[in-house]
Structures are given as structure tokens and as C-alpha cells.
């Protein structure tokens, strides 16, 4: 089966699923506003389908790790996620809004399947020697999706109406189903060998994330970094209004960051560097901090340079994070570690956006400086966790003492 499933299949499926996911958020907001007639209801839909990922991610990861055919479970999660989006659309204006929010929350539990759950399957597609390039290409699908998804949502909503945008996002997620179904099964001896409970596996996964220092460093740094990224996103409308002549033009800033992240990862995939992914993680956070500080200046040219620089930091950071997870995660816990990490990042992003809202209302430069400070804090968090000690004498890196 593995011979028939190439990296191209993995990337095609991931691209379709993630573009549909990135499209679904803006599409739901537009549909909520059009059908429910309230900006509060629209934002509540997005919050409901996003925040519940923090709960669903770890459980979904455990189930993927325990499945003999993780591809079939991944495909099932995609089906249910797409069905949930359809139910939300049908329920708007027809069901009590509290029921629609409940559907959004339940649907959001499956969201990590489109991010960490998919990436966790990559080692079954690629040999270890080719994983660095594959990680960079996989990270590029996130950048492409974040660039194409919102643009598609806005374009389809403008041409065919907001409900049609939700339908197109469902179609894109559905297109990923055959690629998910084809993910190679686990080797025969590994099937059915798990005798521990789901709760035990959840606890084991959390112990690995907290106990393996390189993984703990990467996780904490990436989550705090996402808080800063969420704060920047909250500043975008006002930045667009003050620097570019219109709040709606703030989306151009996010597009600039996505493009530069794509270019950075494309270079990384073409020319894999000798710098360790651990180093890339903390250096990339400092690059983002400098970009956020530059954005506080507020001048149009400086602002464009700042968001391009932020993307140069964000893209390689994501690829490096994947590399650390693949390197440190035990095979039987890989799915949980990826989906838990994705859930924590989503939560951090949402927290940053929520915290920045009141600050932006008082001072836009102050909010950007605060975001830059949080990014610096992410780098400090990396070094706050001591590195793995090395054994001196044989010229080889010592075994991790806390990996048992």
C-alpha cells in the first residue's frame, strides 16, 4: 500500500482539506451574518467551531494512534466535519441559534484532523532521510490554504452568496477523502496490540510532551508565538484603515505574510539547511518579534516590510516544529502529539486575538509592541527549559535521560 501512496497524494489531500478548513471560518461568518443578521452571531459561530478543537485534538490523536488503518479514521473525521458544516448551514435561520452553536462546537472537535492529524501520517509516506523536505512541503500547504481559503470564501460569497461559500468549503474537504482513505495501514504486528485504555494513552501523550525537553521547548514556544500571531491578526483591520486607506485592505497584510511564508518554506524545501530545527524555532520567533516591533511604526512601507518579515519567521518555524515532533514523538503516540500540539496552537491564537481586542481599542502601537513582547517571551520560554545533557567521551550525543 505504501508504494501506491506517494508524497504527492499526501500533499494533494492535505491541500484540499486545509483549504476547505481555512475557507470554512470566513464562510461561516459571512453566512451567519447573512442568514442570522447579527455580527455577534457570526463571530460566535467562528469561536464555537475553533475553540472546541482544544478538547477534540488529544482524543482524536489517541484514536488515530490506536487505529490499524488510521486513513479510514481520518477519512471518517473529514466526513463528519463536512457534514457538520452542512448542518450548520441548514440550521441557520431554521433552528434556535443555541442549537446551531452546539453543532458548531461538536464539529470543531474534529478540526485537528485537518491539521495535526494529517501531518502525523507523514512518516508512513516518506523515509526518514526525506522527511525534512517533506516537512517543508507539508508546511507550505498551510500557507497556501491560509492564502487561498479566505480569498475563495470572499469571492464565492460575492458571486454566489454566503451560503454557497460554505458549500464550496464542504466540497473541498470532501475532495480530500480518497487521499485520506489511501493512507498506508500500520504494519501487521502493530495492529490490535494496544491493551491500554484511552485515558492511559492520553496521560502517556501528555507525559511525553512535557517530559521530552526538545518537544516541550518546541511546543511551549510555538503556542506562545501563536498568542503573538493572534494579537497581530486582531490589529489587522485597524492597520488597514490607518495605513492602507480601508479596514478591508487589512487582509492584504495577511496575504503578504502568507506569501513570504510560502517562499521561505519553498527555499527550505529546495535547499535543506544544516541548522537544527530546534534553532530555527527560537530564531524564527525573534524574527517575528522584530517584525511586530517594526509594524508598530505604522508607516505603509514599514508595515508591508514588517508583515513580509513576519511570514519569513512563521513559515520555517512551522516546518521546524513538524521536524521536532516527528523526531521526538514515539510511533504509538505520534498522532496524539500532533493533534494536541495543533489544538494548543489554535487556543493560543484565539487567546491572543481576545486579549488584543481591548488593547487595540486604546492604542494600536501599544498592541503591536505588546505582541512583539509576547514573541520575545516565546523565545525566552524556549531557553527556560534546559537542553538535554550530552554524554561526553565518545563523541556521540548522549541518550535523553527523561525519554523513558
N, C-alpha and C positions, 0 to 999 in steps of 0.2 A: 504493500500500500504506500509506503514512504516514497518508493521510486516514482509513483504516479502523482505525488503531491509535491510540487515544486515551490520555490520561494515566490514565483510569480502568482501562483494560486493564493498563497497566504496574503500577499500584498493586495491582490485584487479584492479578496473578500474583506480584508481589513479596511481598505479604502471605501468600499461601498457602505459597509456598516457604520464606519465612523463619520462619513459624510452625512448619512441619514440621521445619525445621532446629533451632529452639530447643527443640522438643519431643523431638527425637531423642536429644539428650545425656542428659537425665534419664531418658528411657525406656530407653536402653541400659544406664544404670547400674542401674536397677531390674530390668531383665531379666537382666543379668549376675549380680546378687546372687541373684535368684530361681532361675535355672537353673544357675549355676555355684557358688552357695553361698558366695561369698567377696567381701568388700568390696574386697580388693586387686584381684581380677579385674575387679570392676565399675569401679573408678576407672581401671584400666589401659585398659579399653575406651574410656572418655571421653578419656583422654590420647592414645591412638592415633589416634582419628578427628579430634582437634583439632590436634595439633602438626604433622601432615604437611601441613596447609594452607600452612605457610610455604614449602614446596617447590613445591607444586602451583599456588599462586596466580600467580607470574610466568609460568610456562609456559602455563597456561590463558589468561592475559591476552593473551599473544602470539598464540595460536591464534585468539582472538576477534577480535583486530585484523586478522589476515590473512584472515579468513573473509569471502567475499562475502555470505553470509547468516548473520550472527552469531546470529540467532534459532534456526536449526536446530542450531548447535553448542551453544548454551545449553540447548536442549531435550534434546540428547543427553547433556549433562553431568548434567542433572536425572534422566534415566532411569537412568544408571549409578549415581548417588548413591543413588537409591531402591532400585535392585537390590542395591547393596552393603549397605544396611541390612537388606534381606530376607535376604541370605546370612549376615550376622552372626547374625540371629535363628535361622535354621535351623541354623547351625553350633554354637550354644551347647549344650553337653551332648552333642553328637554328634561333633564334630571336636576334635582336640587344641587346647587353648586358644591355643597359639602360632600356629596357622593362623588362628584367629578374629581374633587381634590383627593379623596380617598383612592380613587382609581389611579390618579397620577402618582401618589405615594407608593402604591403597590407596584406599579410599572417601574418606577425608579429603582426599586430593589434589584432589578435585573440589569441596570445600566452598566455596571462594571464588566459585564460580558463583552461589551463592545470595545473596551479599552484593555485593562489588565488581563482579563480572561483570554483574550485573543493572543496577546503578546506572549503569555505564558506557554503557549504551544510551540513557539518558535524553535526550541532545541530539538523537537521531534521532526523538524523540517530541514534544518541545517546542521552540518557537522560543526563541532566546536571551533575549528580553525577558521570558519567563515562567519561565525556569529557577530564579530564586530561590525562588519559591513552590513549584515542583515539587520542588526540593531539600528544602525543609522537609517537604513531604508524604511524600517518599520516606524521609526520616529517621524520620518518625513510624511507618512500617511496622516499623522495627527495634524501636522502643519497644513497639508493640503486640504484636509477636511475642515479645519478651522477657517481656512480661507474661502473654500467653495460653499460650505454649508449655509452660513448666514446670507451670502450673496444669492444663492439659489432660493432661499426662503423669501427674501425680499422681491426677487424677480418674478417668481411664480405667483406670489401674493398680489403683486401689482398687475400681472397679466390675467390671472385666472381667479383671483380671490384667495383670502387667507386659508379657508378650509382646504383648497387644492394644494397648498404648500405642505400641509400635514400629510395629505395623501401621497405626495411625491416622496416625502421622507420615509413613509412606510414602505413604499416601493423600493427605495434604495436599500433599506435594511433587509427586505425580503430577497433582493438580488444576492446578498451575501450568504444565503442559506446553503446552496450547494457547496460552496467553498468551505464552510464550517463543517458540513457533514463529512467531507472528504479528509478532514484532519486525521493523520495516522493513529491507529489504536495503540494502546500500550502493549509491550511485549507480553506474550502468553503467560509466563510465570508470574508477572506482576498483577495479573487480573485476579480479583477476588481475594487477594492476600491480606487485605486490611481487616483487622479484627477490632480495632479501637472504635470508640464512639465519635460522633461528630463533635461533641463538646471537647473531647480529649484532643482531637485534631486541631480545633480552634485554639485551645490553650497551647498546644505544641507550636503552632504557627506564630503566635504572639511571642512565645519564648525565643524563637529563632530571630524574629525581627528585633527584639530588644537585646538578645544575648550575643549575636554576631556583630561585633563592633563596626566593621565596614558597612554592613547592611543598616544598622541603627543610625550611623552617621548619614548615609545617603537618604534614608527615609526622613529623618528629622529635618535635614537641610532642605530637601525638596518640598516638604509640607510648609515650612516657614517661608520658603521662597514663593510658594503659591499664594500665601497670605498677601505678600507684596504685589503679586500679579493681579490679585483680585482688587486691591486698592487702586492700582493703575486703571483697571477697567472701569471702576466707579468714577474715575476722573475724566474719562474719555469724552462724554457729552459736553461738559463744560470746557474742556480743552478745545474741542472742535468749534464751539461757539466763540471763544475768545481769540483763538489763534488762526482759525481757518474760515471764519465767517458764518458758521452754522453748526448747531449741535449735531445734525445728521451727518456732517462731514467727519465727525469723530471716528466713524467706522473706518475711514481711510487710514487712521493711525494703527488700528488693529491689523489691517491688511498689510501695512508696511512691516510690522513686526512679524507677521506670519511669513511674508516673502523672504525676509532676511534669515529667519529661522530655517526655512527650506533650503536656501542657498548654503547656509553654514553646514547643514546636515548632508547636502549633496557633496560638498567638498570633503567632508569627513568620510563619507561612504567611498568616494573615489580615491582618496589618499588617507587611509587609516594612519593615525599618528601614533607615535611611541609613548605619548603621555598617558598615564594610567587614568581610567575613568574616575577614580576617586579624586584625583587632582582636578580634572575637568569640572567636577561638580562644584567644588568650592570656588574655583576661579570664575566659573560662569556666573555664580551668584554675585560676585564683586563687580563683574561687567554689568549686570542688571542694576546694581546699586548705583554705579556711576551714571548709567542711562537715566534712571529716575531722578537723580540729582540735577542732571542737565535739563530734563523736561521741566523742572521747577522754574527755570529761567523764563519760559513762556513764549519766547520768540519763535515764529513759524519755522525758520530753517533749523534752529536748535532743536525744536520739538521733533521734526522729521528725523534728524540725525539721532536723537535720543531713542525713538521707538525702533529705528533700524538697529541700533546698538543693542537694545533690549532683546530683540529677536536673535541676534548673534549669540547672546548668552543663553536664551531659552532653548534653542534647538539642540546644540551639543549637550546641554545639561540633561535633556530627556533621553538622548541616546546613551549617555554615560550612566544614567540611572538604570536603564534596562540592562546594561552590561553588568553592573554591580549585582542586580537582582539575579540574573542568570548565573553569575559566578558563585554567589553565596547561598542561594536557595537550594535546599535538598530537593531531589526529584519528586519525592512524595508530598512535598508541601509547596511546590513552585506556584501552582495556580492560586492558592490562598494568599501567598505573599504578594503576588502581582495584583490581585483584586483588592486586597486590603490596602496596599500602597496607593492604588488608584482612588479608593474611597477616601482615604485620609487627605489626599491632594484636593479632591473636589470639596471636601469640608473646609480645608484651609482657604481655598479660593473664595468660597461663599462667605466665610468669616471675614476675610479681608474686605470684600465688597461691602458687607454690612457695617463694618467698623468705619470705613472711609466715608460712607454717605454723609453722616452729620459733620465730619471734619471738612469735607469739600464745601458744604454749605457755608462754612465760616471762612475758610481760606483754602483756595486751590493750591497755591505753592506750598502751604503748610502740609496739606495731604500728601503731596508728592515727596516732600522731604521726609515725612513720616514713613512713606512706603520705602524710600531709599534706606532709612534707618532699619526697617524690618529686614530688608535684603542683607544688610551688613550683619544683622543679628543672626540670619541664617548661616552666614559664613562662620561666625563665632560659635554657633551651635555645632558645626562640623568639628571644630577643634576642641570643643568642650568634652567630647567623647574621646578618650585616649586611644591611640592606634594600637593595633595588635603587636605585642612584643615579638621581636625576632630572636631566633636562636643563633648565637654567634659561634663560629668554629668550623662549620662545614661548608660555608659559602652559600648555603641554601636558606630560603625563608623558612622560619620555624612554623610548625603547625599551630593553628589557633587553639589557645587553651580553653576557650569558652564556647567551642563549637559542638560540644557533645550534646 
